[in-house]
Amino acid sequence: MVLRRNRGLERGGSDGPIQIGDLNGDGKVDVFMWRDRDKVWTVNLSNGKGFDSQIWQGAWGSDGPIHVGDLNGDGKADVFMFRASDKVWTVNLSNGKGFDSQIWQGDWGTDGPNYVGDLNGDKKADVFMWRASDGVWTVNLSNGKGFDSAIWKGNSGAGAVYIADLNKDKKSDMVVWNAGDSAWSVNLSTGQGWTGASWPAALTPVPTLKSFYVAKAPVLSSDPVILGYAVDAPPDCKLTVDIIGTDANGDGIGSSASIPNAPPSGTTSVSGYSYPAYFRLQAECLPNSPCDQAGYTLPGGVLSVPGPPVLKIASFSGSGNGTQISATAPNPLDVPVGTGITLSWDVTDCTAGCAIKLQGFETPNTVPFMQLTGLPVSGSWTGPTRDTNDAYVLTATDSTDPAATAKLPVNLTAPAPTQCAGCQWFYFKIVSSSDSITSECKTLATYQLSLMAAQAYVSEMYPPDSYTITVITPDQYWSMDTCSP
């Protein structure tokens, strides 16, 4: 059995530095000191309920640093020192009632710091030192009656050296932390020498990502997104999960969700983001938990959320005179006077509360002369011949996005003079039966003088009513008494 000095006890004994070991082999730890003033060992043998005090004679504890170990394998702790003055080891072998003093030869204890352990597994304490001058270990293997000296090569002993049986072969090994390599420098004892090795430092266990996903996508652009996660956390690791949103468009809008004492899997709601939004998942083990790791961003823990579909008018086009003349908003549709037009549209991603409206405006008026609502997302409409330049506006709205609009101007062009050869101007007066139009005079370029042309014009361009149409002369048309100028 190899015993280590508990340096915290050295402050307690007034006789001298306190040592501990089982001096009489009864399995109970005893306490003893070297009292230098009268050159004796003051011994406290434990009986399990108290100490039996004794004075033991032996080699002086003032010879050098005091070491405790079972040098002869009899189950009793022995005491030994290196006396630098004559380069010998002064040894006190315990017989349970006192010390048998001896002088043992061996490698010098001044070679370096002294370490005690059973290097060859024979249950006898050995002593060894790191001699930095030539980079070797000077070893004293105890045979119970003295030391067998040897030189062992191995990893350096520079630094804080720890002695322990690292591989459970009942032989003491040596380990020292090598900060330069961030690894443990190890010497495994074979009983006849060292087997050097470098053992990487055990990594602090950290959480690993199992999944990071959108548990519920936003329906409205103002909706939060529900994010789900699953983290493989080390045993007994208490997590704080942080879901941090990055500001995708630079508007400063956003928030983060922090879940203290988080379970290894769950969901959380994050709101206030404009879409598309990007989120990253961090899982931080709380202090003093076995996987303590501050601010650890999980590899792969980045998620893009496109948000709800964006309402869009994919197309709004018009044609006149069959398919010979066509244009797509916002380009103007140029058609000759008297040409009927057909408008077509296609709206995408119109979802909750979808509403599509078509309006016609006689420019520059802002009040529509026609309005159609409840239209399908894809459709067409054919309008009558107009004699003014109009603008048709398609508006699509739903509850997820602002209104999407598209405008298609319609420009009327007069026929070329060659197209109206033989045209005559037709003058007529219109009076409504409801007096909504008491008197209005119009001209119409027609290919023949007939009331039929005037009736067709009134039927198309005037509100439903009964009208009296009277053919008048040019002089009457321009007369202030008969028609407004």
C-alpha positions as CSV (number, residue, x, y, z in Angstrom):
1,M,0.0,0.0,0.0
2,V,1.4,3.4,-1.0
3,L,0.3,6.3,1.2
4,R,0.4,10.0,0.2
5,R,1.2,12.8,2.5
6,N,-1.8,15.1,3.2
7,R,-0.1,18.4,3.3
8,G,-3.1,20.0,4.9
9,L,-2.3,18.2,8.2
10,E,1.2,19.6,8.4
11,R,-0.1,22.7,10.1
12,G,-1.6,20.8,13.0
13,G,1.3,19.2,14.9
14,S,3.6,21.2,17.1
15,D,6.3,18.5,17.2
16,G,6.9,18.8,13.5
17,P,5.4,18.2,10.1
18,I,2.7,15.6,10.4
19,Q,3.0,12.3,8.6
20,I,0.4,9.6,8.2
21,G,0.6,5.8,7.6
22,D,-0.3,2.5,9.0
23,L,2.7,1.9,11.2
24,N,1.6,-1.4,12.9
25,G,-0.3,-3.0,10.0
26,D,-3.7,-3.1,11.7
27,G,-5.5,-1.3,8.9
28,K,-5.8,1.9,10.9
29,V,-4.0,5.1,9.9
30,D,-1.6,6.4,12.4
31,V,-0.2,9.9,12.8
32,F,3.5,10.7,13.6
33,M,6.0,13.5,13.6
34,W,9.7,14.1,13.9
35,R,10.5,16.2,17.0
36,D,13.8,17.7,16.1
37,R,14.6,19.3,19.5
38,D,15.1,15.8,21.2
39,K,15.6,13.8,18.0
40,V,12.7,11.4,18.5
41,W,9.6,10.3,16.6
42,T,6.3,11.1,18.4
43,V,3.8,8.5,17.3
44,N,0.0,8.3,17.7
45,L,-1.2,4.8,17.0
46,S,-4.9,4.8,16.2
47,N,-7.1,2.3,18.1
48,G,-10.2,3.4,16.2
49,K,-11.5,5.4,19.1
50,G,-8.4,7.5,19.9
51,F,-4.6,7.6,19.8
52,D,-2.1,5.6,21.9
53,S,0.8,7.9,22.1
54,Q,4.4,6.6,21.9
55,I,8.0,7.7,21.4
56,W,10.0,5.8,18.8
57,Q,13.7,6.1,18.1
58,G,15.1,5.9,14.6
59,A,17.0,7.6,11.9
60,W,16.6,11.3,12.0
61,G,13.7,13.0,10.2
62,S,16.0,16.0,9.8
63,D,18.2,14.1,7.3
64,G,16.1,15.3,4.4
65,P,12.5,15.3,3.1
66,I,10.5,12.6,4.8
67,H,8.9,9.9,2.6
68,V,6.4,7.2,3.8
69,G,5.9,3.9,2.1
70,D,6.0,0.1,2.8
71,L,9.6,-0.6,1.7
72,N,9.7,-4.3,2.6
73,G,6.1,-5.3,1.8
74,D,5.1,-6.4,5.3
75,G,2.0,-4.2,5.4
76,K,3.5,-1.6,7.7
77,A,4.4,1.9,6.7
78,D,8.1,2.7,6.8
79,V,9.9,6.1,6.8
80,F,12.9,7.1,4.8
81,M,14.9,10.2,3.9
82,F,17.8,11.0,1.6
83,R,20.8,12.4,3.5
84,A,22.6,14.6,1.1
85,S,25.7,15.1,3.3
86,D,26.9,11.5,2.7
87,K,24.6,10.6,-0.3
88,V,22.7,7.7,1.5
89,W,19.1,6.9,2.3
90,T,18.4,6.7,6.0
91,V,15.6,4.2,6.5
92,N,13.2,3.4,9.4
93,L,11.6,0.0,8.9
94,S,8.5,-0.2,11.2
95,N,8.1,-3.4,13.2
96,G,4.8,-2.2,14.7
97,K,6.4,-1.2,18.0
98,G,9.3,0.9,16.8
99,F,11.7,1.6,13.9
100,D,14.6,-0.6,12.8
101,S,17.1,1.9,11.5
102,Q,19.2,1.1,8.4
103,I,21.3,2.8,5.8
104,W,20.5,2.0,2.2
105,Q,22.5,2.9,-0.9
106,G,20.9,4.0,-4.1
107,D,20.5,6.7,-6.7
108,W,20.7,10.1,-5.2
109,G,17.6,11.8,-4.0
110,T,19.1,15.1,-5.1
111,D,18.7,14.1,-8.7
112,G,15.3,15.8,-8.6
113,P,11.9,15.8,-6.8
114,N,11.4,12.4,-5.1
115,Y,8.4,10.3,-6.0
116,V,7.2,7.1,-4.2
117,G,5.3,4.3,-5.8
118,D,5.4,0.6,-6.5
119,L,6.9,0.5,-9.9
120,N,7.2,-3.3,-10.4
121,G,4.1,-4.4,-8.6
122,D,5.9,-6.4,-5.8
123,K,4.0,-4.5,-3.0
124,K,7.2,-2.7,-2.0
125,A,7.5,1.0,-2.2
126,D,10.1,2.3,-4.7
127,V,11.5,5.8,-5.0
128,F,12.4,7.6,-8.2
129,M,13.5,11.0,-9.5
130,W,13.5,12.9,-12.8
131,R,17.1,14.0,-13.5
132,A,16.7,16.9,-15.9
133,S,20.4,17.3,-16.6
134,D,20.5,14.2,-18.8
135,G,16.8,13.6,-19.3
136,V,16.5,10.3,-17.5
137,W,14.7,8.8,-14.5
138,T,16.9,7.5,-11.7
139,V,15.0,4.6,-10.1
140,N,15.5,2.9,-6.8
141,L,13.6,-0.4,-6.7
142,S,13.2,-1.8,-3.2
143,N,14.0,-5.4,-2.6
144,G,13.0,-5.2,1.1
145,K,16.6,-4.9,2.2
146,G,18.0,-2.2,0.0
147,F,17.6,-0.4,-3.3
148,D,18.4,-1.8,-6.8
149,S,19.3,1.2,-8.8
150,A,18.4,1.6,-12.5
151,I,18.1,4.2,-15.2
152,W,14.8,4.4,-17.0
153,K,14.1,6.4,-20.1
154,G,10.7,7.9,-20.8
155,N,8.8,11.0,-21.1
156,S,9.9,14.1,-19.3
157,G,9.1,14.6,-15.7
158,A,9.2,18.4,-16.0
159,G,6.0,19.9,-14.6
160,A,3.5,18.8,-12.0
161,V,3.9,15.0,-11.8
162,Y,1.2,12.6,-10.6
163,I,1.7,9.0,-9.6
164,A,-1.1,6.5,-10.0
165,D,-1.8,3.1,-11.6
166,L,-3.3,4.2,-14.9
167,N,-3.9,0.8,-16.4
168,K,-4.7,-1.3,-13.4
169,D,-1.7,-3.6,-13.7
170,K,-0.8,-2.9,-10.0
171,K,2.3,-0.9,-11.1
172,S,2.6,2.8,-10.5
173,D,2.6,5.0,-13.6
174,M,3.5,8.6,-14.1
175,V,1.5,11.4,-15.8
176,V,2.2,15.1,-16.3
177,W,0.1,17.7,-18.2
178,N,1.8,18.9,-21.4
179,A,0.2,22.3,-22.0
180,G,2.1,22.8,-25.3
181,D,0.4,19.8,-26.9
182,S,-2.8,20.0,-24.9
183,A,-2.2,16.4,-23.9
184,W,-1.2,14.2,-21.0
185,S,2.4,12.9,-21.1
186,V,2.3,9.4,-19.7
187,N,4.9,6.9,-18.6
188,L,3.4,3.4,-18.1
189,S,5.6,1.2,-15.9
190,T,6.5,-2.3,-17.2
191,G,8.3,-3.1,-14.0
192,Q,11.6,-2.8,-15.8
193,G,11.2,0.6,-17.5
194,W,8.8,3.1,-18.9
195,T,6.5,2.9,-22.0
196,G,6.0,6.5,-23.0
197,A,2.7,7.7,-24.4
198,S,0.8,10.9,-25.1
199,W,-2.9,10.8,-24.2
200,P,-5.1,13.5,-25.7
201,A,-7.1,15.4,-23.2
202,A,-10.7,14.2,-22.7
203,L,-12.9,16.7,-24.5
204,T,-15.5,18.4,-22.5
205,P,-18.8,16.7,-23.5
206,V,-21.0,19.1,-25.4
207,P,-24.5,18.9,-26.8
208,T,-24.9,17.7,-30.3
209,L,-27.8,18.5,-32.7
210,K,-30.3,15.9,-33.6
211,S,-32.8,18.2,-35.4
212,F,-33.8,21.8,-35.9
213,Y,-36.9,22.4,-37.9
214,V,-40.0,24.5,-38.5
215,A,-42.8,23.0,-36.3
216,K,-45.4,25.5,-37.6
217,A,-44.9,27.9,-40.5
218,P,-46.4,31.4,-40.3
219,V,-49.7,31.8,-42.2
220,L,-49.7,35.6,-42.0
221,S,-46.7,37.8,-42.4
222,S,-47.3,39.0,-38.8
223,D,-47.5,35.4,-37.4
224,P,-44.8,34.0,-35.2
225,V,-42.9,30.9,-36.4
226,I,-42.9,27.9,-34.2
227,L,-39.4,26.3,-34.2
228,G,-38.7,22.8,-32.9
229,Y,-35.4,21.3,-31.8
230,A,-33.9,18.1,-30.4
231,V,-30.5,18.1,-28.8
232,D,-28.5,15.1,-27.7
233,A,-27.1,16.3,-24.4
234,P,-24.6,14.4,-22.2
235,P,-26.0,12.7,-19.0
236,D,-27.0,15.1,-16.2
237,C,-26.3,18.1,-18.5
238,K,-28.6,21.0,-17.7
239,L,-29.2,23.0,-20.9
240,T,-30.0,26.6,-21.8
241,V,-31.3,26.7,-25.4
242,D,-31.0,29.9,-27.3
243,I,-32.7,30.4,-30.7
244,I,-31.2,33.6,-32.1
245,G,-32.7,35.3,-35.2
246,T,-30.5,37.1,-37.7
247,D,-31.8,40.3,-39.2
248,A,-32.2,39.2,-42.9
249,N,-33.1,42.6,-44.3
250,G,-31.4,45.0,-42.0
251,D,-34.6,46.6,-40.6
252,G,-33.7,45.7,-37.0
253,I,-36.9,43.8,-36.4
254,G,-36.6,40.5,-34.5
255,S,-36.3,38.8,-31.2
256,S,-34.6,35.8,-29.7
257,A,-36.0,33.0,-27.6
258,S,-34.1,31.7,-24.6
259,I,-35.2,28.5,-22.8
260,P,-33.5,28.1,-19.5
261,N,-33.3,24.6,-17.9
262,A,-34.5,23.4,-21.3
263,P,-35.5,19.8,-22.0
264,P,-33.4,18.0,-24.6
265,S,-36.3,18.5,-27.2
266,G,-39.1,20.9,-27.5
267,T,-40.6,23.9,-29.4
268,T,-40.6,27.6,-29.0
269,S,-42.4,30.6,-30.6
270,V,-40.3,33.3,-32.1
271,S,-42.0,36.5,-33.4
272,G,-41.3,39.9,-34.7
273,Y,-39.3,38.9,-37.8
274,S,-39.8,39.9,-41.4
275,Y,-39.5,37.0,-43.7
276,P,-37.4,35.4,-45.0
277,A,-35.7,35.0,-41.6
278,Y,-32.7,33.0,-40.5
279,F,-32.3,31.4,-37.1
280,R,-29.4,29.6,-35.3
281,L,-29.6,27.3,-32.4
282,Q,-27.2,27.5,-29.5
283,A,-27.2,25.0,-26.6
284,E,-25.3,26.0,-23.6
285,C,-24.7,23.7,-20.6
286,L,-25.3,25.5,-17.3
287,P,-22.3,26.0,-15.0
288,N,-21.3,23.1,-12.8
289,S,-23.0,20.6,-15.0
290,P,-20.8,17.9,-16.5
291,C,-20.9,19.3,-20.0
292,D,-20.1,22.9,-19.1
293,Q,-19.5,24.7,-22.4
294,A,-20.3,28.4,-22.8
295,G,-22.1,29.7,-25.8
296,Y,-21.8,26.6,-28.0
297,T,-23.4,27.0,-31.4
298,L,-24.4,23.6,-32.6
299,P,-23.0,22.5,-35.9
300,G,-25.8,22.5,-38.5
301,G,-28.0,24.5,-36.2
302,V,-28.9,27.2,-38.8
303,L,-32.4,27.3,-40.2
304,S,-34.0,29.5,-43.0
305,V,-37.7,30.3,-42.7
306,P,-39.1,31.7,-46.0
307,G,-42.4,32.8,-44.3
308,P,-45.9,32.8,-45.9
309,P,-46.3,32.8,-49.7
310,V,-46.2,36.3,-51.1
311,L,-49.2,37.4,-53.0
312,K,-48.3,38.3,-56.6
313,I,-50.0,39.4,-59.8
314,A,-48.2,37.1,-62.2
315,S,-49.6,38.7,-65.3
316,F,-52.2,41.3,-66.4
317,S,-52.5,41.8,-70.2
318,G,-54.9,43.1,-72.8
319,S,-55.7,42.6,-76.4
320,G,-57.7,44.5,-79.0
321,N,-58.8,43.7,-82.5
322,G,-58.5,40.0,-81.9
323,T,-54.9,39.1,-81.1
324,Q,-53.3,41.6,-83.5
325,I,-52.8,44.2,-80.8
326,S,-51.7,43.2,-77.3
327,A,-49.7,44.5,-74.3
328,T,-48.8,43.5,-70.7
329,A,-49.1,45.8,-67.8
330,P,-47.7,48.3,-67.2
331,N,-47.1,48.8,-70.9
332,P,-50.0,50.7,-72.6
333,L,-52.4,49.0,-74.9
334,D,-52.7,51.0,-78.1
335,V,-56.0,50.3,-80.0
336,P,-57.9,52.2,-82.7
337,V,-61.1,54.0,-81.9
338,G,-64.0,51.6,-81.9
339,T,-62.0,48.5,-81.0
340,G,-63.3,46.3,-78.2
341,I,-60.6,45.0,-75.7
342,T,-60.1,41.8,-73.8
343,L,-58.2,41.8,-70.4
344,S,-56.7,38.7,-68.9
345,W,-55.0,38.1,-65.6
346,D,-53.3,35.5,-63.4
347,V,-52.7,35.9,-59.6
348,T,-50.5,33.6,-57.6
349,D,-50.3,32.8,-53.8
350,C,-53.6,34.5,-53.1
351,T,-54.6,32.6,-49.9
352,A,-56.6,33.6,-46.9
353,G,-59.4,36.0,-47.7
354,C,-58.4,36.3,-51.4
355,A,-60.2,39.2,-53.2
356,I,-59.6,40.2,-56.8
357,K,-61.1,43.4,-58.3
358,L,-61.1,44.9,-61.8
359,Q,-61.8,48.7,-62.2
360,G,-61.9,50.9,-65.3
361,F,-61.1,54.6,-65.1
362,E,-61.8,57.2,-67.8
363,T,-58.6,59.2,-67.6
364,P,-58.0,61.5,-65.9
365,N,-61.0,60.8,-63.7
366,T,-60.4,59.0,-60.4
367,V,-64.0,57.6,-60.1
368,P,-64.3,54.3,-61.9
369,F,-66.8,54.0,-64.7
370,M,-66.9,50.2,-64.1
371,Q,-66.0,47.8,-61.3
372,L,-66.0,44.0,-61.1
373,T,-65.4,42.1,-57.9
374,G,-65.3,38.5,-56.8
375,L,-63.2,37.6,-59.8
376,P,-61.3,34.3,-60.0
377,V,-57.5,34.2,-59.6
378,S,-57.2,33.5,-63.3
379,G,-59.6,34.9,-65.8
380,S,-60.5,37.3,-68.6
381,W,-63.0,40.1,-69.3
382,T,-64.1,41.6,-72.6
383,G,-65.2,45.2,-72.7
384,P,-67.2,47.2,-75.1
385,T,-65.8,49.8,-77.5
386,R,-64.8,53.0,-75.8
387,D,-64.2,56.5,-77.2
388,T,-61.9,57.7,-74.4
389,N,-58.5,56.8,-73.2
390,D,-59.0,54.5,-70.2
391,A,-56.9,52.8,-67.5
392,Y,-57.8,49.4,-66.1
393,V,-56.5,48.4,-62.7
394,L,-56.4,44.9,-61.3
395,T,-56.2,44.7,-57.5
396,A,-55.6,41.5,-55.5
397,T,-55.6,41.4,-51.7
398,D,-55.5,38.7,-49.0
399,S,-55.0,38.8,-45.3
400,T,-51.3,37.8,-45.5
401,D,-49.9,40.7,-47.6
402,P,-50.5,44.3,-48.6
403,A,-52.5,44.7,-51.8
404,A,-50.9,43.8,-55.1
405,T,-51.9,46.0,-58.0
406,A,-51.3,46.1,-61.8
407,K,-52.4,48.9,-64.2
408,L,-52.9,48.6,-67.9
409,P,-53.5,51.9,-69.8
410,V,-55.5,51.8,-73.0
411,N,-54.7,54.5,-75.6
412,L,-57.2,55.1,-78.4
413,T,-56.0,56.2,-81.8
414,A,-58.1,57.8,-84.5
415,P,-58.4,56.0,-87.8
416,A,-56.0,57.2,-90.5
417,P,-57.7,59.6,-93.0
418,T,-57.5,57.0,-95.7
419,Q,-59.6,54.7,-93.5
420,C,-62.5,57.2,-93.4
421,A,-62.8,58.1,-97.1
422,G,-66.4,59.1,-97.7
423,C,-67.2,59.6,-94.0
424,Q,-69.8,62.2,-93.2
425,W,-70.5,63.8,-89.8
426,F,-73.8,62.8,-88.3
427,Y,-75.4,65.4,-86.0
428,F,-78.1,64.5,-83.4
429,K,-79.7,65.6,-80.3
430,I,-80.4,63.4,-77.2
431,V,-83.1,63.9,-74.6
432,S,-83.7,61.4,-71.8
433,S,-87.3,60.6,-70.6
434,S,-86.2,61.0,-66.9
435,D,-84.6,64.4,-67.7
436,S,-81.2,63.1,-66.5
437,I,-80.0,64.4,-69.9
438,T,-82.4,67.2,-70.9
439,S,-80.4,68.1,-74.0
440,E,-77.1,66.9,-75.4
441,C,-75.8,67.2,-78.9
442,K,-73.3,64.8,-80.4
443,T,-71.5,64.2,-83.6
444,L,-70.6,60.9,-85.0
445,A,-68.4,60.0,-88.0
446,T,-70.3,57.3,-89.8
447,Y,-70.2,55.6,-93.1
448,Q,-73.8,56.3,-93.6
449,L,-76.3,58.8,-92.3
450,S,-78.7,56.8,-90.1
451,L,-80.4,56.9,-86.7
452,M,-79.2,53.3,-86.2
453,A,-75.7,54.5,-85.6
454,A,-76.8,57.0,-83.1
455,Q,-79.0,54.5,-81.3
456,A,-76.1,52.1,-81.1
457,Y,-73.9,54.8,-79.7
458,V,-76.4,55.8,-77.0
459,S,-77.1,52.2,-76.0
460,E,-73.4,51.6,-75.4
461,M,-72.3,54.9,-73.8
462,Y,-75.3,56.0,-71.8
463,P,-76.9,54.8,-68.6
464,P,-80.1,52.7,-69.0
465,D,-83.0,55.0,-69.8
466,S,-85.4,56.0,-72.6
467,Y,-83.9,58.5,-75.0
468,T,-85.3,60.6,-77.8
469,I,-82.8,61.0,-80.6
470,T,-83.4,63.8,-83.1
471,V,-81.3,64.4,-86.2
472,I,-80.2,68.0,-86.4
473,T,-78.4,70.1,-88.9
474,P,-74.9,71.4,-88.4
475,D,-76.3,74.9,-88.0
476,Q,-78.6,73.6,-85.2
477,Y,-75.7,71.7,-83.6
478,W,-73.7,74.9,-83.3
479,S,-76.7,77.0,-82.3
480,M,-76.5,78.2,-78.7
481,D,-80.3,78.1,-78.6
482,T,-80.5,74.5,-79.3
483,C,-77.3,72.8,-77.9
484,S,-74.6,73.6,-75.5
485,P,-71.4,74.6,-77.3
